[in-house]
Amino acid sequence: METKNSHIFYVLECANQSLYAGYTNNLEKRLATHNAGKGAKYTKAHRPVKCIYFETYATKQEAMRAEYAFKQLKRSEKLKYIGRDV
């Protein structure tokens, strides 16, 4: 799957098993940035992180809508969404 120069909604699992959702147009680069401690403030404090889910979209707006909707879910709903039922 192409993850460079796409519009991507992604979910990371942090070292403490918490979930972090975001948007990027280059998943590999963004993941490296998170693990280098230069990404989001949250992931900097909860490294290392690994990508456990992503979806690609035709537009940035669609990907950001998916990210926003995901963030509104309860943890159990998030796990179900990404195929990791509790």
Order of alpha helices (4+ residues) and beta strands (2+ residues): beta-beta-alpha-alpha-beta-alpha-alpha
